[in-house]
């Protein structure tokens, strides 16, 4: 009797195994793509501020060129520029991009790279999370052709190679050139957006302290005022380019042009012949001297009014660990929820 049951049991086990395998295959078929393509956390080494070898690279690039005729940003556009040779971004930078897109659903947010970005990076890094937003778009800047026949062409093709801070200097140039060509808002990748820019005028810039101009948050349009100003800044950079200074080709160059426009520009806020100058409380409520308060344990320092942005001051804080009970993390939970969820305890590392 026992022997007659054994084949029957084998048959039952066989049917069960077949059904189990079938179910597993169905599940695998349905979710394998998401498992394979799910983003992974990348811990980037510090940026080599002199390395710009990738600027001439053309292979293994999944991004369309900003010089493509189809590239036509609308008036409501926000631009971020990544000018290192990493070919990707970290969690803090990704948070900045997501915050701009989340707060401005009716604006297009562009993340522009001067280096190639591979297909794998698009699908496996935090870039994949960013691209879940329909208003976030990526493009490649080919630095040499992008600056050809402009005031800064010779700087980029010749002098940038001699710079001690080439990545930063290229950033200064690309920001102003992009605004000159397309018009829009330019934000640095250490700026979190907390309030929409919809009610702000067509041309504006902000101070980072009562007496210092910033270049990390600004808007210049394609109208006569905006285009005239950005072209003058590009000519200023070209004629006074400094291979050593961190800010001389950026905020300082803008300030020099602004002072020729309005002699009292740095002593006040308000209108400067069609360009609005905002005080630091609206865009830089936490000043550089207090930068560590954003990443250390504690609550957000009290600020005036409702700022449009907060600057993380990556120049000072990029090498420091972000405390998980810091004001930065609390802000991130609100303005970049997808990036924060992806990184969890490793956010900001």
Secondary structure, 3 states (H helix, E strand, C coil): CHHHHHHHHHHHHHHHHHHHHHHHHHHHHHHHHHHHHCCCCCCCCCCCCCCCHHHHCCCCCCCCECCCCCCCCCCCEEEEEECCCCCCCCHHHHHHHHHHHHHCCCCEEEEEECCCCCHHHHHHCHHHHHCCCCCEEEEECCHHHHCCCCCCHHHHHCHHHHCCCHHHHHHHHHHHHHHHHHCEEEECCCEEECCCCCCCCCCEEEEEECCEEEEEEEEECCCHHHHHHHHHHHHHHHHHCCCCCCCCCCHHHHHHHHHHHCCCHHHCCEEECCEEEECHHHHCCCCHHHHHHHCCECCCCCCCCCCCEEECCHHHHCCCCCCCCEHHHHHHHHHCHHHHHHHHHHCCC
